[in-house]
Amino acid sequence: MYMNETISTILKRRSIRAYKPDRVDDESLELVLEAGRYAPSAMNQQPWHFTVVRDPALLEKLETSCKTVFLESDVEALREIARRDDFSVFYRAPALIIVTGDSTALAPRYDCTLAMQNMMLAAASLGIGSCWMHSIMMLHSTEKGKEVFKELGISFPEKHVPYAAAVFGYSAMPLPEPEPRKPGTVTIIDQDRADSHSA
Ligand SMILES: Cc1cc2nc3c(=O)[nH]c(=O)nc-3n(C[C@H](O)[C@H](O)[C@H](O)COP(=O)(O)O)c2cc1C
């Protein structure tokens, strides 16, 4: 009864891991970025910057560097994934958005993550798939990785670091079913309701 389009989009959004090569249309991309810029931020500092990479050759170079970082990771699971022949960090998506934040702001990690969630939901509402790309943050956290961004000509504003990154594009896979939600993750404390409960 209370379902609406916004909640329906939130429930239906899934991480998409296979993309058509088609470019995201410019108008939709603008709307997605606008949704990001309207996220809440600590003390309304809006400490973010949105870098959009739509150049396939550049995306391929960045992907190769991410793969190298995975292969050199301390985490065996990441090394194992990266060794697979069909491993593709960006899933051949045509666009990558990196949200960097001013590291001296009050809460840039939260601000940038909220901006990214706004963008993922806006994208889903427009029929555009997305998937968070943690490898970007991992790449930038190493000295070698920082050099890679410079070498590729991807520069960020002063004092900015990437806090959120995701690929965007038109899905080339059926919409996955969501994993079941974990039970016991909600506690409601409500003096007006005798049936206060945990779900
Ligand atoms: C902090 C964070 C890091 C993630 N990193 C990756 C990633 O590097 N590659 C990837 O394919 N998915 C990544 N994901 C997506 C999650 O795997 C995905 O959200 C989760 O499995 C739930 O699936 P859903 O998004 O379809 O609901 C990440 C998600 C979060 C929140």
The ligand as a Gaussian input file, in Angstrom:
#p B3LYP/6-31G(d) Opt

LIG

0 1
 C       32.272000      -0.898000       0.048000
 C       31.858000      -1.771000      -1.112000
 C       32.825000      -2.317000      -1.936000
 C       32.445000      -3.091000      -3.049000
 N       33.408000      -3.472000      -3.941000
 C       33.031000      -4.111000      -5.066000
 C       33.978000      -4.377000      -6.083000
 O       35.137000      -3.980000      -6.008000
 N       33.575000      -5.099000      -7.170000
 C       32.293000      -5.532000      -7.282000
 O       31.990000      -6.191000      -8.277000
 N       31.361000      -5.241000      -6.357000
 C       31.691000      -4.528000      -5.269000
 N       30.737000      -4.183000      -4.341000
 C       29.330000      -4.568000      -4.551000
 C       28.856000      -5.611000      -3.550000
 O       29.468000      -6.845000      -3.823000
 C       27.321000      -5.689000      -3.630000
 O       26.761000      -4.450000      -3.307000
 C       26.755000      -6.757000      -2.699000
 O       27.162000      -8.031000      -3.094000
 C       25.205000      -6.717000      -2.651000
 O       24.665000      -6.903000      -3.949000
 P       23.716000      -5.805000      -4.614000
 O       24.493000      -4.517000      -4.761000
 O       23.346000      -6.395000      -5.952000
 O       22.540000      -5.639000      -3.726000
 C       31.083000      -3.400000      -3.254000
 C       30.123000      -2.856000      -2.398000
 C       30.493000      -2.035000      -1.361000
 C       29.423000      -1.398000      -0.501000

